[in-house]
Every structure is written in structure tokens, then in C-alpha cells.
Amino acid sequence: MLSSFIGVLWSVVSLAVTFCGFPHEIIKNWRGKKVGMSPVLIVAALASYLCGSLYGSSKPDWFIMVMQVPACLLAAVILGQWILYRQKSTTRVPR
């Protein structure tokens, strides 16, 4: 019983991060043309969700994959934004 409750709680929190947190961060980054998150945190999140996706596909457990694959893709978008906006902010404008 406790195990089921924890599983449902994990699912709800993971879906909230995936479908509320990441899109909000992506839009905020896009509007400001900068990423406020540490690249270490972005890569750690991407690695975590990628491992979760691989684990879910190896079982095969569609329940895990439904939560992990979209999060992995959205974390990759944030990493791409960090790379894109970092390059733009370090480019010097000739005078």
C-alpha cells in the first residue's frame, strides 16, 4: 500500500516537473535570451532522465518511459538554450 502511494506521488511530481517546470523554464529562457540554471544541473537532469528512459525501455515499463522520455527531451532543449545563449553573450560586437 505504501509502495503504491509513493509510486503515485513520484508520478505526480515527475509529471509536474516535466509539463509545468521545464516548459516554464524554456519560455523564460527564450524571452530573456539567457539561461539562469547551472550547466552542471542541466546536464545532471538530462543524464538522470536519460537513464530513467533507458531503464524504462529495458524493462519494458511504459509507465516509467511516459514520465522520463518527455523530461529528457525538455532537458535537452534547456541544454541547447544554454549553449546557444552562452555563445551569443560571449560574442563581442565590433565598434
mmCIF file as gemmi writes it, N, C-alpha and C atoms, coordinates in Angstrom:
data_model
loop_
_atom_site.group_PDB
_atom_site.id
_atom_site.type_symbol
_atom_site.label_atom_id
_atom_site.label_alt_id
_atom_site.label_comp_id
_atom_site.label_asym_id
_atom_site.label_entity_id
_atom_site.label_seq_id
_atom_site.pdbx_PDB_ins_code
_atom_site.Cartn_x
_atom_site.Cartn_y
_atom_site.Cartn_z
_atom_site.occupancy
_atom_site.B_iso_or_equiv
_atom_site.pdbx_formal_charge
_atom_site.auth_seq_id
_atom_site.auth_asym_id
_atom_site.pdbx_PDB_model_num
ATOM 1 N N . MET Axp A 1 ? 0.813 -1.189 0 1 0 ? 1 A 1
ATOM 2 C CA . MET Axp A 1 ? 0 0 0 1 0 ? 1 A 1
ATOM 3 C C . MET Axp A 1 ? 0.861 1.259 0 1 0 ? 1 A 1
ATOM 4 N N . LEU Axp A 2 ? 1.852 1.322 0.88 1 0 ? 2 A 1
ATOM 5 C CA . LEU Axp A 2 ? 2.752 2.471 0.934 1 0 ? 2 A 1
ATOM 6 C C . LEU Axp A 2 ? 3.538 2.588 -0.366 1 0 ? 2 A 1
ATOM 7 N N . SER Axp A 3 ? 3.944 1.456 -0.897 1 0 ? 3 A 1
ATOM 8 C CA . SER Axp A 3 ? 4.691 1.442 -2.152 1 0 ? 3 A 1
ATOM 9 C C . SER Axp A 3 ? 3.865 2.031 -3.291 1 0 ? 3 A 1
ATOM 10 N N . SER Axp A 4 ? 2.61 1.701 -3.359 1 0 ? 4 A 1
ATOM 11 C CA . SER Axp A 4 ? 1.728 2.253 -4.397 1 0 ? 4 A 1
ATOM 12 C C . SER Axp A 4 ? 1.559 3.758 -4.226 1 0 ? 4 A 1
ATOM 13 N N . PHE Axp A 5 ? 1.391 4.19 -2.994 1 0 ? 5 A 1
ATOM 14 C CA . PHE Axp A 5 ? 1.241 5.621 -2.724 1 0 ? 5 A 1
ATOM 15 C C . PHE Axp A 5 ? 2.491 6.385 -3.147 1 0 ? 5 A 1
ATOM 16 N N . ILE Axp A 6 ? 3.643 5.856 -2.805 1 0 ? 6 A 1
ATOM 17 C CA . ILE Axp A 6 ? 4.911 6.502 -3.177 1 0 ? 6 A 1
ATOM 18 C C . ILE Axp A 6 ? 5.066 6.532 -4.698 1 0 ? 6 A 1
ATOM 19 N N . GLY Axp A 7 ? 4.676 5.47 -5.37 1 0 ? 7 A 1
ATOM 20 C CA . GLY Axp A 7 ? 4.742 5.426 -6.828 1 0 ? 7 A 1
ATOM 21 C C . GLY Axp A 7 ? 3.848 6.473 -7.475 1 0 ? 7 A 1
ATOM 22 N N . VAL Axp A 8 ? 2.638 6.635 -6.957 1 0 ? 8 A 1
ATOM 23 C CA . VAL Axp A 8 ? 1.713 7.647 -7.485 1 0 ? 8 A 1
ATOM 24 C C . VAL Axp A 8 ? 2.25 9.05 -7.193 1 0 ? 8 A 1
ATOM 25 N N . LEU Axp A 9 ? 2.758 9.259 -5.997 1 0 ? 9 A 1
ATOM 26 C CA . LEU Axp A 9 ? 3.328 10.553 -5.628 1 0 ? 9 A 1
ATOM 27 C C . LEU Axp A 9 ? 4.502 10.902 -6.538 1 0 ? 9 A 1
ATOM 28 N N . TRP Axp A 10 ? 5.394 9.947 -6.783 1 0 ? 10 A 1
ATOM 29 C CA . TRP Axp A 10 ? 6.534 10.143 -7.672 1 0 ? 10 A 1
ATOM 30 C C . TRP Axp A 10 ? 6.052 10.501 -9.075 1 0 ? 10 A 1
ATOM 31 N N . SER Axp A 11 ? 5.037 9.83 -9.544 1 0 ? 11 A 1
ATOM 32 C CA . SER Axp A 11 ? 4.492 10.095 -10.871 1 0 ? 11 A 1
ATOM 33 C C . SER Axp A 11 ? 3.946 11.516 -10.974 1 0 ? 11 A 1
ATOM 34 N N . VAL Axp A 12 ? 3.183 11.935 -9.981 1 0 ? 12 A 1
ATOM 35 C CA . VAL Axp A 12 ? 2.583 13.272 -9.994 1 0 ? 12 A 1
ATOM 36 C C . VAL Axp A 12 ? 3.669 14.344 -9.973 1 0 ? 12 A 1
ATOM 37 N N . VAL Axp A 13 ? 4.656 14.173 -9.106 1 0 ? 13 A 1
ATOM 38 C CA . VAL Axp A 13 ? 5.735 15.16 -9.015 1 0 ? 13 A 1
ATOM 39 C C . VAL Axp A 13 ? 6.56 15.182 -10.3 1 0 ? 13 A 1
ATOM 40 N N . SER Axp A 14 ? 6.867 14.035 -10.847 1 0 ? 14 A 1
ATOM 41 C CA . SER Axp A 14 ? 7.639 13.972 -12.092 1 0 ? 14 A 1
ATOM 42 C C . SER Axp A 14 ? 6.893 14.621 -13.249 1 0 ? 14 A 1
ATOM 43 N N . LEU Axp A 15 ? 5.603 14.357 -13.343 1 0 ? 15 A 1
ATOM 44 C CA . LEU Axp A 15 ? 4.804 14.972 -14.405 1 0 ? 15 A 1
ATOM 45 C C . LEU Axp A 15 ? 4.697 16.477 -14.215 1 0 ? 15 A 1
ATOM 46 N N . ALA Axp A 16 ? 4.622 16.935 -12.979 1 0 ? 16 A 1
ATOM 47 C CA . ALA Axp A 16 ? 4.57 18.375 -12.716 1 0 ? 16 A 1
ATOM 48 C C . ALA Axp A 16 ? 5.869 19.052 -13.149 1 0 ? 16 A 1
ATOM 49 N N . VAL Axp A 17 ? 6.992 18.439 -12.823 1 0 ? 17 A 1
ATOM 50 C CA . VAL Axp A 17 ? 8.287 18.994 -13.25 1 0 ? 17 A 1
ATOM 51 C C . VAL Axp A 17 ? 8.373 18.993 -14.773 1 0 ? 17 A 1
ATOM 52 N N . THR Axp A 18 ? 7.966 17.883 -15.384 1 0 ? 18 A 1
ATOM 53 C CA . THR Axp A 18 ? 8.089 17.736 -16.833 1 0 ? 18 A 1
ATOM 54 C C . THR Axp A 18 ? 7.185 18.689 -17.585 1 0 ? 18 A 1
ATOM 55 N N . PHE Axp A 19 ? 5.924 18.771 -17.201 1 0 ? 19 A 1
ATOM 56 C CA . PHE Axp A 19 ? 4.963 19.521 -18.003 1 0 ? 19 A 1
ATOM 57 C C . PHE Axp A 19 ? 4.63 20.908 -17.468 1 0 ? 19 A 1
ATOM 58 N N . CYS Axp A 20 ? 5.143 21.267 -16.303 1 0 ? 20 A 1
ATOM 59 C CA . CYS Axp A 20 ? 4.969 22.63 -15.789 1 0 ? 20 A 1
ATOM 60 C C . CYS Axp A 20 ? 6.32 23.332 -15.637 1 0 ? 20 A 1
ATOM 61 N N . GLY Axp A 21 ? 7.243 22.693 -14.94 1 0 ? 21 A 1
ATOM 62 C CA . GLY Axp A 21 ? 8.535 23.312 -14.641 1 0 ? 21 A 1
ATOM 63 C C . GLY Axp A 21 ? 9.416 23.542 -15.858 1 0 ? 21 A 1
ATOM 64 N N . PHE Axp A 22 ? 9.642 22.499 -16.634 1 0 ? 22 A 1
ATOM 65 C CA . PHE Axp A 22 ? 10.528 22.634 -17.798 1 0 ? 22 A 1
ATOM 66 C C . PHE Axp A 22 ? 9.978 23.593 -18.849 1 0 ? 22 A 1
ATOM 67 N N . PRO Axp A 23 ? 8.701 23.488 -19.244 1 0 ? 23 A 1
ATOM 68 C CA . PRO Axp A 23 ? 8.196 24.46 -20.222 1 0 ? 23 A 1
ATOM 69 C C . PRO Axp A 23 ? 8.284 25.907 -19.725 1 0 ? 23 A 1
ATOM 70 N N . HIS Axp A 24 ? 8.008 26.115 -18.436 1 0 ? 24 A 1
ATOM 71 C CA . HIS Axp A 24 ? 8.13 27.461 -17.872 1 0 ? 24 A 1
ATOM 72 C C . HIS Axp A 24 ? 9.572 27.962 -17.996 1 0 ? 24 A 1
ATOM 73 N N . GLU Axp A 25 ? 10.525 27.111 -17.679 1 0 ? 25 A 1
ATOM 74 C CA . GLU Axp A 25 ? 11.945 27.48 -17.767 1 0 ? 25 A 1
ATOM 75 C C . GLU Axp A 25 ? 12.351 27.766 -19.212 1 0 ? 25 A 1
ATOM 76 N N . ILE Axp A 26 ? 11.876 26.95 -20.141 1 0 ? 26 A 1
ATOM 77 C CA . ILE Axp A 26 ? 12.2 27.136 -21.558 1 0 ? 26 A 1
ATOM 78 C C . ILE Axp A 26 ? 11.657 28.479 -22.058 1 0 ? 26 A 1
ATOM 79 N N . ILE Axp A 27 ? 10.422 28.804 -21.715 1 0 ? 27 A 1
ATOM 80 C CA . ILE Axp A 27 ? 9.829 30.077 -22.135 1 0 ? 27 A 1
ATOM 81 C C . ILE Axp A 27 ? 10.571 31.25 -21.504 1 0 ? 27 A 1
ATOM 82 N N . LYS Axp A 28 ? 10.889 31.142 -20.222 1 0 ? 28 A 1
ATOM 83 C CA . LYS Axp A 28 ? 11.63 32.207 -19.53 1 0 ? 28 A 1
ATOM 84 C C . LYS Axp A 28 ? 12.994 32.425 -20.176 1 0 ? 28 A 1
ATOM 85 N N . ASN Axp A 29 ? 13.68 31.335 -20.5 1 0 ? 29 A 1
ATOM 86 C CA . ASN Axp A 29 ? 14.985 31.439 -21.152 1 0 ? 29 A 1
ATOM 87 C C . ASN Axp A 29 ? 14.859 32.085 -22.521 1 0 ? 29 A 1
ATOM 88 N N . TRP Axp A 30 ? 13.84 31.692 -23.261 1 0 ? 30 A 1
ATOM 89 C CA . TRP Axp A 30 ? 13.642 32.208 -24.611 1 0 ? 30 A 1
ATOM 90 C C . TRP Axp A 30 ? 13.35 33.71 -24.584 1 0 ? 30 A 1
ATOM 91 N N . ARG Axp A 31 ? 12.506 34.126 -23.653 1 0 ? 31 A 1
ATOM 92 C CA . ARG Axp A 31 ? 12.174 35.551 -23.566 1 0 ? 31 A 1
ATOM 93 C C . ARG Axp A 31 ? 13.378 36.394 -23.151 1 0 ? 31 A 1
ATOM 94 N N . GLY Axp A 32 ? 14.161 35.899 -22.204 1 0 ? 32 A 1
ATOM 95 C CA . GLY Axp A 32 ? 15.309 36.655 -21.711 1 0 ? 32 A 1
ATOM 96 C C . GLY Axp A 32 ? 16.582 36.415 -22.494 1 0 ? 32 A 1
ATOM 97 N N . LYS Axp A 33 ? 16.566 35.436 -23.393 1 0 ? 33 A 1
ATOM 98 C CA . LYS Axp A 33 ? 17.747 35.054 -24.188 1 0 ? 33 A 1
ATOM 99 C C . LYS Axp A 33 ? 18.947 34.737 -23.29 1 0 ? 33 A 1
ATOM 100 N N . LYS Axp A 34 ? 18.661 34.132 -22.14 1 0 ? 34 A 1
ATOM 101 C CA . LYS Axp A 34 ? 19.709 33.67 -21.232 1 0 ? 34 A 1
ATOM 102 C C . LYS Axp A 34 ? 19.155 32.542 -20.37 1 0 ? 34 A 1
ATOM 103 N N . VAL Axp A 35 ? 20.043 31.731 -19.86 1 0 ? 35 A 1
ATOM 104 C CA . VAL Axp A 35 ? 19.666 30.599 -19.013 1 0 ? 35 A 1
ATOM 105 C C . VAL Axp A 35 ? 20.244 30.832 -17.631 1 0 ? 35 A 1
ATOM 106 N N . GLY Axp A 36 ? 19.382 30.826 -16.617 1 0 ? 36 A 1
ATOM 107 C CA . GLY Axp A 36 ? 19.827 31.089 -15.253 1 0 ? 36 A 1
ATOM 108 C C . GLY Axp A 36 ? 20.268 29.84 -14.506 1 0 ? 36 A 1
ATOM 109 N N . MET Axp A 37 ? 20.053 28.678 -15.093 1 0 ? 37 A 1
ATOM 110 C CA . MET Axp A 37 ? 20.415 27.424 -14.42 1 0 ? 37 A 1
ATOM 111 C C . MET Axp A 37 ? 21.882 27.097 -14.661 1 0 ? 37 A 1
ATOM 112 N N . SER Axp A 38 ? 22.485 26.433 -13.708 1 0 ? 38 A 1
ATOM 113 C CA . SER Axp A 38 ? 23.856 25.972 -13.849 1 0 ? 38 A 1
ATOM 114 C C . SER Axp A 38 ? 23.925 24.877 -14.911 1 0 ? 38 A 1
ATOM 115 N N . PRO Axp A 39 ? 24.951 24.906 -15.761 1 0 ? 39 A 1
ATOM 116 C CA . PRO Axp A 39 ? 25.081 23.84 -16.759 1 0 ? 39 A 1
ATOM 117 C C . PRO Axp A 39 ? 25.273 22.465 -16.121 1 0 ? 39 A 1
ATOM 118 N N . VAL Axp A 40 ? 25.86 22.423 -14.937 1 0 ? 40 A 1
ATOM 119 C CA . VAL Axp A 40 ? 26.03 21.148 -14.236 1 0 ? 40 A 1
ATOM 120 C C . VAL Axp A 40 ? 24.663 20.574 -13.863 1 0 ? 40 A 1
ATOM 121 N N . LEU Axp A 41 ? 23.759 21.426 -13.401 1 0 ? 41 A 1
ATOM 122 C CA . LEU Axp A 41 ? 22.413 20.976 -13.045 1 0 ? 41 A 1
ATOM 123 C C . LEU Axp A 41 ? 21.651 20.511 -14.281 1 0 ? 41 A 1
ATOM 124 N N . ILE Axp A 42 ? 21.81 21.225 -15.384 1 0 ? 42 A 1
ATOM 125 C CA . ILE Axp A 42 ? 21.12 20.852 -16.625 1 0 ? 42 A 1
ATOM 126 C C . ILE Axp A 42 ? 21.608 19.489 -17.107 1 0 ? 42 A 1
ATOM 127 N N . VAL Axp A 43 ? 22.92 19.295 -17.129 1 0 ? 43 A 1
ATOM 128 C CA . VAL Axp A 43 ? 23.484 18.016 -17.588 1 0 ? 43 A 1
ATOM 129 C C . VAL Axp A 43 ? 23.104 16.885 -16.634 1 0 ? 43 A 1
ATOM 130 N N . ALA Axp A 44 ? 23.101 17.163 -15.328 1 0 ? 44 A 1
ATOM 131 C CA . ALA Axp A 44 ? 22.707 16.137 -14.351 1 0 ? 44 A 1
ATOM 132 C C . ALA Axp A 44 ? 21.246 15.73 -14.547 1 0 ? 44 A 1
ATOM 133 N N . ALA Axp A 45 ? 20.374 16.702 -14.782 1 0 ? 45 A 1
ATOM 134 C CA . ALA Axp A 45 ? 18.963 16.386 -15.027 1 0 ? 45 A 1
ATOM 135 C C . ALA Axp A 45 ? 18.817 15.581 -16.309 1 0 ? 45 A 1
ATOM 136 N N . LEU Axp A 46 ? 19.512 15.999 -17.352 1 0 ? 46 A 1
ATOM 137 C CA . LEU Axp A 46 ? 19.451 15.28 -18.624 1 0 ? 46 A 1
ATOM 138 C C . LEU Axp A 46 ? 19.946 13.845 -18.458 1 0 ? 46 A 1
ATOM 139 N N . ALA Axp A 47 ? 21.042 13.662 -17.761 1 0 ? 47 A 1
ATOM 140 C CA . ALA Axp A 47 ? 21.583 12.308 -17.538 1 0 ? 47 A 1
ATOM 141 C C . ALA Axp A 47 ? 20.611 11.462 -16.715 1 0 ? 47 A 1
ATOM 142 N N . SER Axp A 48 ? 20.02 12.064 -15.702 1 0 ? 48 A 1
ATOM 143 C CA . SER Axp A 48 ? 19.069 11.341 -14.861 1 0 ? 48 A 1
ATOM 144 C C . SER Axp A 48 ? 17.863 10.876 -15.664 1 0 ? 48 A 1
ATOM 145 N N . TYR Axp A 49 ? 17.285 11.778 -16.436 1 0 ? 49 A 1
ATOM 146 C CA . TYR Axp A 49 ? 16.106 11.42 -17.229 1 0 ? 49 A 1
ATOM 147 C C . TYR Axp A 49 ? 16.462 10.462 -18.363 1 0 ? 49 A 1
ATOM 148 N N . LEU Axp A 50 ? 17.663 10.6 -18.913 1 0 ? 50 A 1
ATOM 149 C CA . LEU Axp A 50 ? 18.094 9.666 -19.96 1 0 ? 50 A 1
ATOM 150 C C . LEU Axp A 50 ? 18.25 8.259 -19.385 1 0 ? 50 A 1
ATOM 151 N N . CYS Axp A 51 ? 18.865 8.166 -18.215 1 0 ? 51 A 1
ATOM 152 C CA . CYS Axp A 51 ? 18.998 6.845 -17.567 1 0 ? 51 A 1
ATOM 153 C C . CYS Axp A 51 ? 17.632 6.269 -17.216 1 0 ? 51 A 1
ATOM 154 N N . GLY Axp A 52 ? 16.72 7.112 -16.749 1 0 ? 52 A 1
ATOM 155 C CA . GLY Axp A 52 ? 15.368 6.646 -16.451 1 0 ? 52 A 1
ATOM 156 C C . GLY Axp A 52 ? 14.659 6.147 -17.701 1 0 ? 52 A 1
ATOM 157 N N . SER Axp A 53 ? 14.873 6.839 -18.82 1 0 ? 53 A 1
ATOM 158 C CA . SER Axp A 53 ? 14.27 6.416 -20.094 1 0 ? 53 A 1
ATOM 159 C C . SER Axp A 53 ? 14.834 5.067 -20.532 1 0 ? 53 A 1
ATOM 160 N N . LEU Axp A 54 ? 16.132 4.92 -20.416 1 0 ? 54 A 1
ATOM 161 C CA . LEU Axp A 54 ? 16.758 3.649 -20.796 1 0 ? 54 A 1
ATOM 162 C C . LEU Axp A 54 ? 16.301 2.518 -19.882 1 0 ? 54 A 1
ATOM 163 N N . TYR Axp A 55 ? 16.187 2.805 -18.594 1 0 ? 55 A 1
ATOM 164 C CA . TYR Axp A 55 ? 15.718 1.8 -17.644 1 0 ? 55 A 1
ATOM 165 C C . TYR Axp A 55 ? 14.286 1.388 -17.973 1 0 ? 55 A 1
ATOM 166 N N . GLY Axp A 56 ? 13.43 2.379 -18.238 1 0 ? 56 A 1
ATOM 167 C CA . GLY Axp A 56 ? 12.04 2.084 -18.572 1 0 ? 56 A 1
ATOM 168 C C . GLY Axp A 56 ? 11.906 1.282 -19.846 1 0 ? 56 A 1
ATOM 169 N N . SER Axp A 57 ? 12.769 1.539 -20.827 1 0 ? 57 A 1
ATOM 170 C CA . SER Axp A 57 ? 12.698 0.788 -22.079 1 0 ? 57 A 1
ATOM 171 C C . SER Axp A 57 ? 13.289 -0.608 -21.934 1 0 ? 57 A 1
ATOM 172 N N . SER Axp A 58 ? 14.193 -0.79 -20.984 1 0 ? 58 A 1
ATOM 173 C CA . SER Axp A 58 ? 14.791 -2.114 -20.805 1 0 ? 58 A 1
ATOM 174 C C . SER Axp A 58 ? 13.864 -3.076 -20.061 1 0 ? 58 A 1
ATOM 175 N N . LYS Axp A 59 ? 12.877 -2.547 -19.328 1 0 ? 59 A 1
ATOM 176 C CA . LYS Axp A 59 ? 12.006 -3.405 -18.515 1 0 ? 59 A 1
ATOM 177 C C . LYS Axp A 59 ? 11.04 -4.252 -19.346 1 0 ? 59 A 1
ATOM 178 N N . PRO Axp A 60 ? 10.283 -3.907 -20.315 1 0 ? 60 A 1
ATOM 179 C CA . PRO Axp A 60 ? 9.807 -2.568 -20.708 1 0 ? 60 A 1
ATOM 180 C C . PRO Axp A 60 ? 8.684 -2.096 -19.787 1 0 ? 60 A 1
ATOM 181 N N . ASP Axp A 61 ? 8.825 -0.868 -19.329 1 0 ? 61 A 1
ATOM 182 C CA . ASP Axp A 61 ? 7.849 -0.281 -18.426 1 0 ? 61 A 1
ATOM 183 C C . ASP Axp A 61 ? 7.393 1.055 -19.015 1 0 ? 61 A 1
ATOM 184 N N . TRP Axp A 62 ? 6.246 1.025 -19.663 1 0 ? 62 A 1
ATOM 185 C CA . TRP Axp A 62 ? 5.729 2.216 -20.327 1 0 ? 62 A 1
ATOM 186 C C . TRP Axp A 62 ? 5.412 3.318 -19.34 1 0 ? 62 A 1
ATOM 187 N N . PHE Axp A 63 ? 5.059 2.953 -18.131 1 0 ? 63 A 1
ATOM 188 C CA . PHE Axp A 63 ? 4.736 3.935 -17.111 1 0 ? 63 A 1
ATOM 189 C C . PHE Axp A 63 ? 5.941 4.825 -16.821 1 0 ? 63 A 1
ATOM 190 N N . ILE Axp A 64 ? 7.112 4.226 -16.694 1 0 ? 64 A 1
ATOM 191 C CA . ILE Axp A 64 ? 8.342 4.995 -16.448 1 0 ? 64 A 1
ATOM 192 C C . ILE Axp A 64 ? 8.717 5.802 -17.685 1 0 ? 64 A 1
ATOM 193 N N . MET Axp A 65 ? 8.61 5.188 -18.842 1 0 ? 65 A 1
ATOM 194 C CA . MET Axp A 65 ? 9.006 5.864 -20.072 1 0 ? 65 A 1
ATOM 195 C C . MET Axp A 65 ? 8.151 7.096 -20.357 1 0 ? 65 A 1
ATOM 196 N N . VAL Axp A 66 ? 6.863 7.028 -20.053 1 0 ? 66 A 1
ATOM 197 C CA . VAL Axp A 66 ? 5.973 8.166 -20.297 1 0 ? 66 A 1
ATOM 198 C C . VAL Axp A 66 ? 6.412 9.374 -19.483 1 0 ? 66 A 1
ATOM 199 N N . MET Axp A 67 ? 6.961 9.15 -18.315 1 0 ? 67 A 1
ATOM 200 C CA . MET Axp A 67 ? 7.429 10.252 -17.481 1 0 ? 67 A 1
ATOM 201 C C . MET Axp A 67 ? 8.837 10.705 -17.859 1 0 ? 67 A 1
ATOM 202 N N . GLN Axp A 68 ? 9.698 9.795 -18.228 1 0 ? 68 A 1
ATOM 203 C CA . GLN Axp A 68 ? 11.11 10.11 -18.4 1 0 ? 68 A 1
ATOM 204 C C . GLN Axp A 68 ? 11.473 10.644 -19.79 1 0 ? 68 A 1
ATOM 205 N N . VAL Axp A 69 ? 10.89 10.095 -20.836 1 0 ? 69 A 1
ATOM 206 C CA . VAL Axp A 69 ? 11.265 10.499 -22.204 1 0 ? 69 A 1
ATOM 207 C C . VAL Axp A 69 ? 10.95 11.975 -22.467 1 0 ? 69 A 1
ATOM 208 N N . PRO Axp A 70 ? 9.732 12.472 -22.173 1 0 ? 70 A 1
ATOM 209 C CA . PRO Axp A 70 ? 9.493 13.908 -22.392 1 0 ? 70 A 1
ATOM 210 C C . PRO Axp A 70 ? 10.415 14.798 -21.547 1 0 ? 70 A 1
ATOM 211 N N . ALA Axp A 71 ? 10.677 14.39 -20.311 1 0 ? 71 A 1
ATOM 212 C CA . ALA Axp A 71 ? 11.572 15.175 -19.452 1 0 ? 71 A 1
ATOM 213 C C . ALA Axp A 71 ? 12.981 15.211 -20.032 1 0 ? 71 A 1
ATOM 214 N N . CYS Axp A 72 ? 13.422 14.095 -20.576 1 0 ? 72 A 1
ATOM 215 C CA . CYS Axp A 72 ? 14.74 14.025 -21.211 1 0 ? 72 A 1
ATOM 216 C C . CYS Axp A 72 ? 14.809 14.992 -22.395 1 0 ? 72 A 1
ATOM 217 N N . LEU Axp A 73 ? 13.779 15.006 -23.21 1 0 ? 73 A 1
ATOM 218 C CA . LEU Axp A 73 ? 13.752 15.895 -24.376 1 0 ? 73 A 1
ATOM 219 C C . LEU Axp A 73 ? 13.725 17.365 -23.954 1 0 ? 73 A 1
ATOM 220 N N . LEU Axp A 74 ? 12.935 17.691 -22.95 1 0 ? 74 A 1
ATOM 221 C CA . LEU Axp A 74 ? 12.859 19.076 -22.492 1 0 ? 74 A 1
ATOM 222 C C . LEU Axp A 74 ? 14.154 19.528 -21.82 1 0 ? 74 A 1
ATOM 223 N N . ALA Axp A 75 ? 14.815 18.634 -21.089 1 0 ? 75 A 1
ATOM 224 C CA . ALA Axp A 75 ? 16.115 18.97 -20.502 1 0 ? 75 A 1
ATOM 225 C C . ALA Axp A 75 ? 17.147 19.2 -21.606 1 0 ? 75 A 1
ATOM 226 N N . ALA Axp A 76 ? 17.052 18.441 -22.692 1 0 ? 76 A 1
ATOM 227 C CA . ALA Axp A 76 ? 17.955 18.641 -23.828 1 0 ? 76 A 1
ATOM 228 C C . ALA Axp A 76 ? 17.706 20.005 -24.476 1 0 ? 76 A 1
ATOM 229 N N . VAL Axp A 77 ? 16.444 20.44 -24.531 1 0 ? 77 A 1
ATOM 230 C CA . VAL Axp A 77 ? 16.135 21.772 -25.069 1 0 ? 77 A 1
ATOM 231 C C . VAL Axp A 77 ? 16.78 22.851 -24.198 1 0 ? 77 A 1
ATOM 232 N N . ILE Axp A 78 ? 16.696 22.705 -22.889 1 0 ? 78 A 1
ATOM 233 C CA . ILE Axp A 78 ? 17.302 23.691 -21.985 1 0 ? 78 A 1
ATOM 234 C C . ILE Axp A 78 ? 18.822 23.696 -22.15 1 0 ? 78 A 1
ATOM 235 N N . LEU Axp A 79 ? 19.422 22.527 -22.306 1 0 ? 79 A 1
ATOM 236 C CA . LEU Axp A 79 ? 20.866 22.474 -22.549 1 0 ? 79 A 1
ATOM 237 C C . LEU Axp A 79 ? 21.204 23.174 -23.864 1 0 ? 79 A 1
ATOM 238 N N . GLY Axp A 80 ? 20.391 22.943 -24.882 1 0 ? 80 A 1
ATOM 239 C CA . GLY Axp A 80 ? 20.6 23.625 -26.159 1 0 ? 80 A 1
ATOM 240 C C . GLY Axp A 80 ? 20.477 25.134 -26.016 1 0 ? 80 A 1
ATOM 241 N N . GLN Axp A 81 ? 19.52 25.59 -25.229 1 0 ? 81 A 1
ATOM 242 C CA . GLN Axp A 81 ? 19.382 27.027 -24.979 1 0 ? 81 A 1
ATOM 243 C C . GLN Axp A 81 ? 20.617 27.566 -24.277 1 0 ? 81 A 1
ATOM 244 N N . TRP Axp A 82 ? 21.126 26.827 -23.306 1 0 ? 82 A 1
ATOM 245 C CA . TRP Axp A 82 ? 22.314 27.281 -22.58 1 0 ? 82 A 1
ATOM 246 C C . TRP Axp A 82 ? 23.486 27.44 -23.545 1 0 ? 82 A 1
ATOM 247 N N . ILE Axp A 83 ? 23.66 26.471 -24.427 1 0 ? 83 A 1
ATOM 248 C CA . ILE Axp A 83 ? 24.757 26.548 -25.405 1 0 ? 83 A 1
ATOM 249 C C . ILE Axp A 83 ? 24.534 27.727 -26.352 1 0 ? 83 A 1
ATOM 250 N N . LEU Axp A 84 ? 23.335 27.878 -26.866 1 0 ? 84 A 1
ATOM 251 C CA . LEU Axp A 84 ? 23.024 28.949 -27.821 1 0 ? 84 A 1
ATOM 252 C C . LEU Axp A 84 ? 23.187 30.327 -27.196 1 0 ? 84 A 1
ATOM 253 N N . TYR Axp A 85 ? 22.592 30.536 -26.044 1 0 ? 85 A 1
ATOM 254 C CA . TYR Axp A 85 ? 22.626 31.862 -25.432 1 0 ? 85 A 1
ATOM 255 C C . TYR Axp A 85 ? 23.985 32.173 -24.83 1 0 ? 85 A 1
ATOM 256 N N . ARG Axp A 86 ? 24.727 31.171 -24.432 1 0 ? 86 A 1
ATOM 257 C CA . ARG Axp A 86 ? 26.08 31.389 -23.908 1 0 ? 86 A 1
ATOM 258 C C . ARG Axp A 86 ? 26.977 31.91 -25.016 1 0 ? 86 A 1
ATOM 259 N N . GLN Axp A 87 ? 26.863 31.323 -26.201 1 0 ? 87 A 1
ATOM 260 C CA . GLN Axp A 87 ? 27.679 31.756 -27.332 1 0 ? 87 A 1
ATOM 261 C C . GLN Axp A 87 ? 27.338 33.187 -27.727 1 0 ? 87 A 1
ATOM 262 N N . LYS Axp A 88 ? 26.066 33.535 -27.718 1 0 ? 88 A 1
ATOM 263 C CA . LYS Axp A 88 ? 25.652 34.89 -28.091 1 0 ? 88 A 1
ATOM 264 C C . LYS Axp A 88 ? 26.127 35.915 -27.078 1 0 ? 88 A 1
ATOM 265 N N . SER Axp A 89 ? 26.119 35.557 -25.79 1 0 ? 89 A 1
ATOM 266 C CA . SER Axp A 89 ? 26.502 36.531 -24.766 1 0 ? 89 A 1
ATOM 267 C C . SER Axp A 89 ? 28.011 36.737 -24.712 1 0 ? 89 A 1
ATOM 268 N N . THR Axp A 90 ? 28.797 35.785 -25.218 1 0 ? 90 A 1
ATOM 269 C CA . THR Axp A 90 ? 30.257 35.937 -25.181 1 0 ? 90 A 1
ATOM 270 C C . THR Axp A 90 ? 30.807 36.505 -26.486 1 0 ? 90 A 1
ATOM 271 N N . THR Axp A 91 ? 29.945 36.67 -27.5 1 0 ? 91 A 1
ATOM 272 C CA . THR Axp A 91 ? 30.385 37.23 -28.766 1 0 ? 91 A 1
ATOM 273 C C . THR Axp A 91 ? 30.548 38.74 -28.62 1 0 ? 91 A 1
ATOM 274 N N . ARG Axp A 92 ? 31.696 39.234 -29.046 1 0 ? 92 A 1
ATOM 275 C CA . ARG Axp A 92 ? 31.955 40.673 -28.947 1 0 ? 92 A 1
ATOM 276 C C . ARG Axp A 92 ? 31.43 41.379 -30.182 1 0 ? 92 A 1
ATOM 277 N N . VAL Axp A 93 ? 30.892 42.547 -29.953 1 0 ? 93 A 1
ATOM 278 C CA . VAL Axp A 93 ? 30.391 43.375 -31.044 1 0 ? 93 A 1
ATOM 279 C C . VAL Axp A 93 ? 31.492 44.329 -31.466 1 0 ? 93 A 1
ATOM 280 N N . PRO Axp A 94 ? 31.897 44.303 -32.76 1 0 ? 94 A 1
ATOM 281 C CA . PRO Axp A 94 ? 32.953 45.238 -33.183 1 0 ? 94 A 1
ATOM 282 C C . PRO Axp A 94 ? 32.461 46.671 -33.166 1 0 ? 94 A 1
ATOM 283 N N . ARG Axp A 95 ? 33.372 47.594 -32.845 1 0 ? 95 A 1
ATOM 284 C CA . ARG Axp A 95 ? 32.996 49.018 -32.785 1 0 ? 95 A 1
ATOM 285 C C . ARG Axp A 95 ? 33.505 49.749 -33.973 1 0 ? 95 A 1
